[in-house]
Amino acid sequence: MNAAEWRALIEAYLDGRLSAEAFMRRFVEGWRASGGAVPRAIAAMQVTVEAFEAQVNEVREEGAVNDDELRAAAQRALSNLREEPAVAPHTFDRTRAREDIGRFQIQVAGCAGLGCVIAIAWLALCVLQVFVVIEWVQLTFEWPALPSTIVGAVLAFVPIIGNVLAFLGATEIWDWPTWLAALVFFAAPAVTILSGWSRWRRYGPRG
């Protein structure tokens, strides 16, 4: 029932076209059918209707219960209904809500899964680049292991320089094909950076 229908029901009761008991039954039916999604004025009146219903059920006789309080509540509700916008309140759709939540969970799970793949790929590339650069520094300058490790680890994380040194180490020391070294140390980092940036712009820091 929308606001106009509630007003018509209350007016029928106040005008004497419906008895208090008939109004009570229609009110309860409308309340149950709406699932509680009713105008504020009707929600405020529901307690009074429940109390009147309890008295009627106890007496079990039509017209035996004084309906002064119910009539006063109906008059207040009618006055408040006239002040509310004549727009039907939206009923909460549980089925649609569950479907929306399900789609949201799938989307979040997919985003989180893709983010994990990107993070793992980026970490693997960093570790590989560090090892290659350290070995290149050690063999090129013939340094001991400790200084080679320190200098190589620092250089590996310098943008462009680390990629170039890793490329040289992979092709000169590990005998990788040029295309493979370029793919791993230039193309793959660029793809992961661009992918991560686009995801950040789309989903924000919490994506």
C-alpha positions in Angstrom: 0.0 0.0 0.0 1.2 3.5 -0.8 0.6 6.7 1.1 -2.6 7.5 -0.8 -4.1 4.0 0.0 -3.3 4.4 3.6 -5.0 7.8 3.7 -8.1 6.3 2.0 -8.2 3.5 4.6 -7.9 5.9 7.5 -10.5 8.3 6.0 -12.9 5.5 5.6 -12.6 4.6 9.2 -12.9 8.2 10.5 -15.9 8.8 8.2 -17.7 5.8 9.6 -17.6 3.8 6.5 -15.5 1.2 8.3 -15.9 -0.1 11.8 -13.0 0.0 14.2 -12.6 -3.8 13.9 -12.8 -3.8 10.1 -10.3 -0.9 10.0 -8.0 -2.9 12.3 -8.1 -6.0 10.1 -7.4 -4.0 6.9 -4.6 -2.1 8.7 -3.0 -5.4 9.8 -3.3 -6.9 6.4 -1.7 -3.9 4.7 1.1 -3.8 7.3 1.9 -7.5 6.7 1.7 -7.2 3.0 4.1 -4.2 3.0 6.7 -6.1 5.1 7.1 -3.0 7.4 8.0 -0.7 4.5 5.3 1.9 5.3 5.2 5.7 5.7 6.4 7.0 9.1 2.9 8.0 10.2 1.7 4.5 9.7 4.6 3.0 11.5 3.9 5.3 14.4 0.3 4.2 14.5 1.0 0.4 14.3 1.6 0.1 18.1 -1.9 1.5 18.8 -3.5 -0.8 16.3 -1.7 -3.8 17.9 -3.0 -2.8 21.3 -6.5 -2.5 20.0 -6.3 -5.9 18.2 -5.2 -7.5 21.5 -8.2 -6.0 23.3 -10.6 -7.2 20.6 -9.1 -10.7 20.6 -9.6 -10.8 24.4 -13.2 -9.6 24.4 -14.2 -11.5 21.2 -17.2 -9.2 20.6 -17.6 -6.6 17.8 -18.0 -3.0 19.1 -17.3 -3.9 22.7 -13.9 -2.2 22.8 -13.6 1.5 23.1 -11.8 2.9 20.0 -11.2 6.5 21.2 -7.5 5.9 21.4 -7.4 4.2 18.0 -9.5 7.1 16.5 -7.1 9.7 17.9 -4.1 7.8 16.6 -5.8 7.6 13.2 -6.4 11.3 13.1 -2.8 12.0 14.0 -1.6 9.6 11.3 -3.9 11.1 8.7 -2.6 14.6 9.5 1.0 13.4 9.3 0.4 11.5 6.0 -0.9 14.7 4.4 2.4 16.4 5.2 4.5 13.5 3.8 5.4 13.3 0.1 2.8 11.3 -1.9 5.4 8.8 -3.0 5.1 5.1 -2.5 7.8 3.9 -0.2 10.2 1.4 -1.7 9.9 -2.1 -0.4 13.1 -3.8 0.5 13.8 -6.5 -2.1 15.7 -9.3 -0.2 16.2 -11.4 -3.4 17.6 -8.5 -5.3 19.8 -7.5 -2.4 21.2 -11.0 -2.2 21.9 -11.0 -5.9 23.6 -7.6 -5.7 25.7 -8.7 -2.7 26.7 -11.9 -4.6 27.8 -9.9 -7.7 29.8 -7.5 -5.4 31.5 -10.4 -3.7 32.4 -12.0 -7.0 33.8 -8.7 -8.3 35.8 -8.1 -5.2 37.1 -11.6 -5.2 38.1 -11.3 -8.8 39.9 -8.0 -8.2 41.7 -9.4 -5.2 42.8 -12.5 -7.1 44.1 -10.4 -10.0 45.9 -8.1 -7.6 47.6 -11.1 -6.0 48.8 -12.4 -9.3 50.2 -9.0 -10.2 51.9 -8.7 -6.9 53.4 -12.2 -7.1 54.7 -11.6 -10.6 56.2 -8.2 -9.6 57.9 -9.8 -6.6 59.3 -12.7 -8.7 60.7 -10.2 -11.2 62.3 -8.2 -8.5 64.0 -11.2 -6.9 65.2 -12.4 -10.3 66.5 -9.0 -11.2 68.4 -8.7 -7.9 70.1 -12.1 -8.4 71.1 -11.3 -12.0 72.5 -7.8 -11.2 74.5 -9.1 -8.2 76.0 -11.8 -10.3 76.8 -9.3 -13.1 78.5 -6.9 -10.7 80.5 -9.7 -9.1 81.7 -11.2 -12.4 82.3 -7.9 -14.2 84.3 -6.2 -11.5 85.6 -9.4 -9.9 84.5 -8.2 -6.4 84.0 -10.4 -3.4 80.5 -11.7 -2.6 79.6 -9.2 0.1 80.3 -5.9 -1.7 78.9 -7.4 -4.9 75.7 -8.3 -3.1 75.3 -4.8 -1.5 76.0 -2.9 -4.6 74.1 -5.2 -6.9 71.0 -5.2 -4.6 71.0 -1.3 -4.6 71.5 -1.1 -8.4 68.8 -3.6 -9.1 66.2 -1.4 -7.6 67.3 1.8 -9.5 64.7 2.3 -12.3 66.0 1.7 -15.8 69.6 1.1 -14.6 68.5 -2.1 -12.7 66.6 -3.3 -15.8 69.6 -2.7 -18.1 72.1 -4.4 -15.8 69.7 -7.4 -15.4 69.4 -7.5 -19.2 73.1 -7.5 -19.6 73.6 -10.2 -16.9 71.0 -12.4 -18.4 72.4 -12.2 -22.0 76.1 -12.1 -21.2 76.3 -14.4 -18.2 73.3 -16.7 -18.3 73.3 -16.8 -22.1 69.6 -15.9 -22.4 68.3 -15.0 -25.9 68.0 -11.3 -26.3 64.2 -11.4 -26.9 63.7 -13.4 -23.7 65.8 -11.1 -21.6 64.1 -8.0 -23.0 60.7 -9.6 -22.4 61.5 -10.5 -18.7 63.4 -7.3 -17.7 61.7 -4.6 -19.8 58.3 -5.7 -21.1 57.1 -7.6 -18.0 57.9 -4.9 -15.5 56.2 -2.3 -17.7 53.1 -4.5 -18.0 52.9 -5.0 -14.2 53.4 -1.3 -13.5 50.7 -0.3 -16.0 48.3 -2.9 -14.8 48.8 -2.0 -11.2 48.4 1.7 -12.0 45.2 1.2 -13.9 43.7 -1.0 -11.1 44.6 1.7 -8.6 42.9 4.4 -10.6 39.8 2.2 -11.1 39.4 0.8 -7.6 41.4 3.2 -5.4 43.9 2.2 -2.7 41.6 -0.5 -1.3 40.9 -2.2 -4.7 
